[in-house]
Amino acid sequence: MKINQSLYEKELSFQADRRRAGVEFIKIISDLWYDKSIEIVLFRNQLIDKNVSEILNLHEYAGEFVGKPISVFDSVEIAREMLSLDLPPSKLDIGKLTYEYHLEDDKYHNTKSFVIDKLKKAKDFHIIKPKDVVLYGFGRIGRLLARELMSKTGKGSQLRLRAIVTRDKNDATILEKRASLLRYDSVHGDFQGSVTADPENNALIINGTTVHMISANGPEDVDYTKFGIEEALVIDNTGAFTTEEALKRHLVSKGTAKVLLTAPGKGMPNIVYGVNHNEHNPENVDIFSAASCTTNAITPILKAVEDTLGVVKGHLETIHAYTNDQNLVDNMHKKYRRGRAAALNMVITETGAGSAVAKALPSLAGKLTSNAIRVPVPNGSLVVLNLEVSKETSVEDINNIMKKYALEGELVEQIKYSLNNELVSSDIVGTNAPAIYDSNATIVSGDGKNIVLYVWYDNEFGYSHQVIRLAKYIAKVRRYNYY
């Protein structure tokens, strides 16, 4: 076969133009973020610190997702107009804007008039007062929260990580070990920033910012005001305090205003951000729970099904990565089966996710049963939802429902719609949505009223982002959003 050299040269030239546009796009994204605290995303995919190839690949995904070309050239054009406007701290989805621009371009004279019209509500957004944050505990979730908070600090107009509290004394050796655990992670890779231990000031210097390391035997032992911390949001990720009474101990500490638990809690609102956060005003509540990673994965999907088809009853089975509470080798454990070697066995265990959903979606109370299987992977989990629904549906219908919820509405941050025919657990590690809907695995029975849905989730990373979304809501530092 004879190769058309002219066509080949045109292809090379086009790819060069795309890469140049990608370079300009990256610069505009950085300028918006560091100069104006405006975060640009592409259908909820983060763009800050991405390279040109990643930017172009995300545009390919976006085009496949909406079924129309999403061009980096259009993104650059829209981003330029954003840079020229006086916008408040914001989170703007340029994928959605580009998609809408193609649908409505006949309504506008030019790109500038389109962007001004779409973002006109931004001018009415209130001024954000930054909030001090304390991480109480520094385990898997605590370190991921620290990474995300510090990498997305920008100009510091939202959440400011000021201190980390641990039980151990922080001598020079321990501080360096904690710094190393933050720098390197076997699952999530190296932290894309700088971390140094500062034993003289008992602190970690993260991306040039001082984060105090405080040792305490109990929450009430800390006076945060000594460190210049006022009205702080304490995020308790120890797992040691899960009742309202226990968590009230944090409010005894000077400098504390609110408490957020990163586990299911008793006696407090259990929140799945995006589903039921608006039912609880932070003005009236001091202690919140972010529920569990599994509850955050299944509740958005179940809400979409309940709102459109109605859930009669169902069972959910969680295939969950092993966790630190299991044994590395066979040994004693207070729970059955969890004492067996985690990396060698599939382990049947219980989960409260089925009943926990009802705290966010009361209409599902008593309708769901649940169980869990821990499997030999360190991260990345899957839940299988086997549901009987009220209205007849099909694979195409249920997939279209999920795609709509992933594209617009209140759950766009919570549901990612996957088109990948080859999706496996390692592919979803690092996904910031708590629920990844596997559209190619959906099953609908012959009568159209029994459906089986497969929902993946990064039980560490996706959950941590839900915690941060809820933290911003509690702290009243949610920016103007367009997505």
Residue pairs with C-beta under 8 A, 6 or more apart in sequence:
17 73
18 56
18 72
18 73
19 52
19 56
21 72
21 73
21 75
21 76
22 52
22 55
22 56
22 72
23 52
24 76
25 55
25 72
25 75
25 76
25 79
26 47
26 50
26 51
26 52
26 55
28 40
28 76
28 79
28 80
28 82
28 83
29 40
29 47
29 48
29 79
30 48
31 83
32 38
32 39
32 40
32 79
32 82
32 83
33 39
33 40
33 48
33 154
34 154
34 155
35 155
36 87
36 89
37 89
37 90
37 154
37 155
37 157
37 158
37 479
38 82
38 87
38 89
38 90
38 91
38 92
39 46
39 48
39 90
39 91
39 92
39 152
39 154
39 479
40 47
40 48
40 79
40 82
40 92
40 94
41 47
41 91
41 92
41 93
41 94
41 95
41 483
42 58
42 59
42 62
42 70
42 75
42 93
42 94
42 95
43 61
43 62
43 65
43 93
43 95
43 96
43 407
44 93
44 412
44 413
44 416
44 432
44 433
44 483
45 58
45 61
45 95
46 432
47 55
47 58
47 94
48 151
48 152
49 151
49 192
50 58
55 72
56 72
59 70
59 71
59 72
59 75
62 70
62 95
62 98
62 99
63 69
63 70
64 419
65 403
65 407
65 417
65 419
66 95
66 99
66 407
68 99
68 102
70 95
70 98
70 99
71 98
74 98
74 101
74 102
75 94
75 95
75 98
77 111
78 94
78 97
78 98
78 101
78 111
78 114
78 115
79 94
81 111
81 112
81 114
81 115
81 116
82 92
82 115
82 119
84 112
85 115
85 116
85 119
87 119
87 122
87 480
88 122
88 123
88 125
88 127
88 128
88 479
88 480
89 128
89 157
89 158
89 479
89 480
90 119
90 122
90 125
90 479
90 480
90 481
90 482
91 479
91 480
91 481
91 482
91 483
92 119
92 481
92 482
92 483
93 412
93 482
93 483
96 407
96 408
96 482
96 483
97 115
97 118
97 482
100 118
101 108
101 111
101 114
104 114
105 114
107 114
108 114
108 117
118 482
119 482
121 480
122 480
122 482
125 479
125 480
128 157
128 158
128 476
128 477
128 479
129 476
129 477
130 156
130 157
130 158
130 159
130 160
130 477
131 158
131 159
131 160
131 231
131 232
131 233
131 475
131 476
131 477
132 160
132 162
132 224
132 229
132 230
132 231
132 232
132 233
132 255
133 149
133 159
133 160
133 161
133 162
133 232
133 233
133 234
133 235
133 471
133 475
134 162
134 163
134 164
134 165
134 224
134 229
134 232
134 233
134 234
134 235
134 256
135 142
135 145
135 146
135 161
135 163
135 164
135 165
135 235
135 237
136 165
136 219
136 234
136 235
136 236
136 237
136 238
136 250
137 165
137 166
137 236
137 237
137 238
137 239
137 240
138 146
138 164
138 166
138 178
138 181
138 237
139 237
139 238
139 239
139 324
140 324
140 460
141 237
141 262
141 460
141 463
141 464
141 467
142 164
142 235
142 237
143 181
143 182
143 185
144 188
144 460
144 461
144 464
145 235
145 237
145 262
145 464
145 467
145 468
146 161
146 164
146 182
146 206
146 211
147 182
147 188
147 191
147 193
148 464
148 465
148 468
149 159
149 161
149 468
150 161
150 193
150 206
150 207
150 209
150 211
151 191
151 192
151 193
151 207
153 160
153 161
153 207
153 209
157 477
158 472
158 475
158 477
158 479
159 233
159 468
159 471
159 472
159 475
159 477
161 206
161 209
161 211
162 211
162 212
162 224
162 227
162 228
162 229
162 232
163 211
163 212
163 213
163 214
163 224
163 227
163 229
163 232
164 178
164 204
164 211
164 212
164 213
164 214
165 214
165 215
165 216
165 222
166 178
166 213
166 214
166 215
166 216
167 215
167 216
167 217
168 174
168 215
169 215
170 178
170 202
170 213
170 215
171 199
172 197
172 199
175 197
175 198
175 199
175 202
175 204
175 213
176 197
178 197
178 204
178 213
179 195
179 196
179 197
179 204
182 191
182 195
182 204
182 206
183 190
183 191
183 195
184 190
184 191
185 191
186 378
187 378
187 379
187 429
187 460
188 379
188 429
188 430
188 460
188 461
193 206
193 207
194 205
194 206
194 207
194 208
195 204
195 205
195 206
196 204
196 205
197 204
197 205
198 204
198 205
198 210
201 210
201 212
202 212
202 213
202 214
203 210
203 211
203 212
203 213
204 210
204 211
204 213
205 211
212 227
214 222
214 227
216 222
218 249
219 234
219 236
219 241
219 249
219 250
219 252
219 253
220 249
220 250
220 252
220 253
221 253
222 253
222 254
223 253
223 254
223 255
224 230
224 232
224 253
224 254
224 255
224 256
225 254
225 255
227 255
229 255
230 255
231 255
231 256
231 257
232 255
232 256
232 257
232 258
233 257
233 258
233 259
233 260
233 471
233 474
233 475
234 250
234 253
234 256
234 258
234 259
234 260
235 260
235 262
235 467
235 471
236 247
236 250
236 259
236 260
236 261
236 262
237 262
237 263
239 262
239 263
240 246
241 247
241 249
241 250
241 261
242 261
242 263
242 264
242 265
242 266
242 289
243 265
243 266
243 267
244 265
244 266
244 267
244 268
244 287
245 267
247 259
247 261
247 265
247 268
247 287
248 287
250 256
250 259
251 259
251 286
251 287
257 286
258 282
258 286
258 287
258 288
258 474
258 475
259 286
259 287
259 288
260 287
260 288
260 289
260 290
260 467
260 470
260 471
260 474
261 268
261 287
261 288
261 289
261 290
262 290
262 463
262 467
263 289
263 290
263 291
263 292
264 270
264 289
264 291
264 292
264 295
264 352
264 356
265 287
265 288
265 289
268 285
268 287
268 288
268 289
269 276
269 279
269 280
269 285
269 288
269 289
270 289
270 290
270 291
270 295
270 356
270 359
270 360
271 277
271 280
271 288
271 289
271 290
271 291
271 360
271 470
272 291
272 295
272 296
272 299
272 300
272 360
272 414
272 466
273 290
273 296
273 413
273 414
273 466
273 469
273 470
273 473
274 300
274 410
274 411
274 413
274 414
274 469
275 299
275 300
275 303
275 360
275 361
275 410
275 411
275 414
276 359
276 360
276 361
277 470
277 473
280 288
282 288
282 473
282 474
282 475
282 476
288 470
288 474
290 296
290 463
290 466
290 467
290 470
291 299
291 356
291 359
291 360
292 352
292 353
292 356
292 463
293 381
293 434
293 457
293 459
293 460
293 462
293 463
294 318
294 320
294 351
294 353
294 372
294 381
294 383
294 457
294 459
295 353
295 356
295 357
295 360
296 414
296 434
296 435
296 457
296 462
296 463
296 466
297 381
297 383
297 434
297 435
297 455
297 457
297 459
297 462
298 316
298 353
298 357
298 383
298 385
298 435
298 455
299 357
299 360
299 361
300 405
300 411
300 414
300 415
300 434
300 435
301 385
301 402
301 415
301 435
301 437
301 453
301 455
302 311
302 357
302 361
302 364
302 385
303 360
303 361
303 411
304 401
304 402
304 405
304 411
304 415
305 311
305 385
305 387
305 389
305 398
305 401
305 451
305 453
306 361
306 363
306 364
308 391
308 401
309 389
309 390
309 391
309 393
309 398
309 401
309 451
310 389
310 390
310 391
311 363
311 364
311 367
311 368
311 387
311 388
311 389
311 390
312 367
312 387
312 388
312 389
312 390
312 449
313 367
313 368
313 387
313 388
314 367
314 368
314 369
314 385
314 386
314 387
314 388
315 354
315 368
315 369
315 370
315 371
315 386
316 353
316 354
316 368
316 369
316 370
316 383
316 384
316 385
316 386
317 370
317 371
317 372
317 373
317 383
317 384
317 386
318 351
318 353
318 370
318 371
318 372
318 373
318 381
318 382
318 383
318 384
319 372
319 373
319 375
319 381
319 382
319 383
319 384
320 351
320 372
320 373
320 374
320 375
320 381
320 459
321 374
321 375
321 377
321 378
321 379
321 380
321 381
321 425
321 459
322 342
322 343
322 347
322 374
322 375
322 376
322 377
322 378
323 342
323 374
325 338
326 333
326 338
326 339
326 342
326 347
326 374
327 333
327 338
327 339
327 340
327 341
327 342
328 341
328 342
328 343
329 341
330 339
330 340
330 341
331 339
332 339
333 339
335 349
336 349
337 347
337 348
337 349
338 347
338 349
338 374
340 347
342 374
342 376
343 376
344 376
345 376
346 373
346 374
346 375
346 376
347 373
347 374
347 375
348 371
348 372
348 373
349 371
349 372
349 373
349 374
350 371
350 372
351 370
351 371
351 372
352 370
353 370
353 372
353 383
354 368
354 369
354 370
355 368
355 370
357 364
357 368
358 364
358 365
358 366
358 368
377 425
377 426
379 429
379 458
379 459
379 460
379 461
380 425
380 426
380 428
380 429
380 456
380 457
380 458
380 459
381 425
381 456
381 457
381 458
381 459
382 425
382 454
382 455
382 456
382 457
383 454
383 455
383 457
384 452
384 453
384 454
384 455
385 451
385 452
385 453
385 454
385 455
386 450
386 451
386 452
387 450
387 451
387 452
387 453
388 449
388 450
389 449
389 450
389 451
390 449
391 449
392 447
392 448
392 449
393 401
393 444
393 448
393 449
393 451
394 444
394 448
395 442
395 443
395 444
398 442
398 444
398 451
398 453
399 439
399 442
402 415
402 417
402 437
402 439
403 417
403 439
405 411
405 412
405 415
406 412
406 415
406 416
406 417
406 437
407 417
412 483
413 433
413 469
413 483
414 433
414 434
414 435
414 466
415 433
415 435
415 437
416 431
416 433
416 435
416 436
416 437
417 437
417 439
418 436
418 437
418 438
418 439
418 440
418 456
419 439
419 440
420 427
420 440
421 440
423 436
423 438
423 440
423 456
425 456
428 436
428 456
428 457
428 458
429 458
429 461
430 458
430 461
431 456
431 457
431 458
431 461
431 462
432 461
432 462
432 465
433 462
433 465
434 457
434 462
434 463
434 465
434 466
435 455
435 456
435 457
435 462
436 455
436 456
436 457
436 462
437 453
437 454
437 455
438 453
438 454
438 455
438 456
441 453
441 454
442 451
442 452
442 453
442 454
443 451
443 452
444 450
444 451
444 452
445 451
457 463
472 478
